[in-house]
Amino acid sequence: MLAIAKNVTKSFMGTKVLDNVNLTINQGDRIAMMGPNGAGKTTIVRALLGFYHIDSGEIKVNGADPIKNRVDVLKSISFIPQLPPPVRLSIEELLSFVEKSSDISREKIFEESGRMDLDLKNQLNKPFFKLSGGMKQKLLIAIALSKKSNLLIFDEPTANLDPKGREKFYELLTEIDPACSTLFITHRLDEIEGLVNRKIYMDLGKVVEDEKI
Amino acid sequence: MKNLLLIAYLDVKESLRSKWFYVYSVVFGGLMALFFITGVSDSVVMGFTGLSRMLLIFIQVTIIILPIFILITTVKSISGDRESNVLEYMLSFPVSLKDYYWGKMLGRFATVFLPVFLALILGVIFGLFKGGALPWKMIFLYSALLFSLSFIFLGLAFFLSTILKSTDIALGASFVVWIALLAFIDIALMGLMLQNRVSDELIITLAMLNPIEVFRIGAISLFDPELTVIGPVAYYLLDTLGSVWLIIYAFVYPIVIGLILAYLGYVAFRKKDLL
């Protein structure tokens, strides 16, 4: 078992965003997580990443608490946010941060970005936030894929990509180690249908459907 | 420790590219140059002239500008990153919250303290160029006071930045704190003193809890150990603390308060939701 959320409840200003959520992610699971806005998809992901202190219940990733052992937990997770954040570091500095904090090889990032037609080497001094939306997303994807993780979490990863970029991205995903688990937050199941083996549907802070495909 | 230094280094690099850093550096460096160009150092006011006169006016300017500059530029540090989702991405890497928070603070301290310190050194060089004597002790102590003033406002800014989730509210709170420390507390204490309802000693003690007041008196005491310019309050302060302890207090007190505030900010950063 890679990650488990047991009876997790979380409220923001009196509104229950996660309502007694139970979720297990096993090795090799390829999950499409769906649901309307405000269903709690991003909240459960953020709780797995240790960003939120849950009100009750328990979350473990590789047997460790994401709050108490965040460094150990995050070593085994790669995360791509829905929108690339406006990081003001240059690409060189961002790569340096990623390399040193997560022990990722720079060459591997160049290799992965090259496979998505993103030439990084000529843009190293450019601030990250000045790249186009698609380029930023490709770089984040390249970083995530270069990290040796057990669990890849993608929050609407293709929102900024053009059709060709999406195609390349999905192509790269087919090459991920089968032992590695993935969790996609998506509204478009049709796009990733061939890449997932399980779908979870959330609504009003609850898991309302969880089935193998 | 490796990650703490990495975060500090990256924060310095990021700040060096920011517009606020240029404005900040130009303001302090430019002011110092302006003092010399306009002949401030050649004027005599209350017996002060030359480098002492120039440093005295630099203190007055520092008291007003430094706290608000530090608050405005730093208070966005954590809250701004949180709002723009930069924090979400950067903290999805295996970096401890301790390394991230203290690394940010270390980096930011370097970028807010160095321009003011360099402006001071620039002033000293100008002074020497004009043929003045080099007051080593004064420069050392004044640098120490600038260090502690920068530190307390940095601690305060990190505290506000962590506990307030919105950048707008954090900026508003910074402004209120700044104006209160700079003027409102003094006005309120003067009002109390005029009404004679509270003992003068208590009022002076309350005034000496205000870090801006502490810096002002500490800095003045470097030029005027008898504190004649602040009037009868000087007797109480010097009789109670003595000139040496007054300077030690002016240096240590803001650092202690800055550390407490920064630590409280760190506790909030760890204990509250990050996003």
Chai-1 contact restraints between the chains, C-beta under 6 A:
chainA,res_idxA,chainB,res_idxB,connection_type,confidence,min_distance_angstrom,max_distance_angstrom,comment,restraint_id
A,L49,B,S92,contact,1.0,0.0,6.0,A-B,restraint_1
A,F51,B,L274,contact,1.0,0.0,6.0,A-B,restraint_2
A,F51,B,L275,contact,1.0,0.0,6.0,A-B,restraint_3
A,Y52,B,D273,contact,1.0,0.0,6.0,A-B,restraint_4
A,H53,B,D273,contact,1.0,0.0,6.0,A-B,restraint_5
A,V71,B,P94,contact,1.0,0.0,6.0,A-B,restraint_6
A,V71,B,S96,contact,1.0,0.0,6.0,A-B,restraint_7
A,L74,B,P94,contact,1.0,0.0,6.0,A-B,restraint_8
A,K75,B,P94,contact,1.0,0.0,6.0,A-B,restraint_9
A,F79,B,S92,contact,1.0,0.0,6.0,A-B,restraint_10
A,P81,B,E88,contact,1.0,0.0,6.0,A-B,restraint_11
A,P81,B,Y89,contact,1.0,0.0,6.0,A-B,restraint_12
A,P85,B,S84,contact,1.0,0.0,6.0,A-B,restraint_13
A,P85,B,N85,contact,1.0,0.0,6.0,A-B,restraint_14
A,P85,B,V86,contact,1.0,0.0,6.0,A-B,restraint_15
A,P85,B,Y89,contact,1.0,0.0,6.0,A-B,restraint_16
A,P86,B,S84,contact,1.0,0.0,6.0,A-B,restraint_17
A,V87,B,V86,contact,1.0,0.0,6.0,A-B,restraint_18
A,R88,B,E14,contact,1.0,0.0,6.0,A-B,restraint_19
A,L89,B,L10,contact,1.0,0.0,6.0,A-B,restraint_20
A,L89,B,E14,contact,1.0,0.0,6.0,A-B,restraint_21
A,E93,B,L10,contact,1.0,0.0,6.0,A-B,restraint_22
A,E93,B,K13,contact,1.0,0.0,6.0,A-B,restraint_23
A,F97,B,L10,contact,1.0,0.0,6.0,A-B,restraint_24
A,K100,B,L6,contact,1.0,0.0,6.0,A-B,restraint_25
A,S101,B,N3,contact,1.0,0.0,6.0,A-B,restraint_26
A,S101,B,F93,contact,1.0,0.0,6.0,A-B,restraint_27
A,S101,B,V95,contact,1.0,0.0,6.0,A-B,restraint_28
A,S102,B,F93,contact,1.0,0.0,6.0,A-B,restraint_29
A,S102,B,P94,contact,1.0,0.0,6.0,A-B,restraint_30
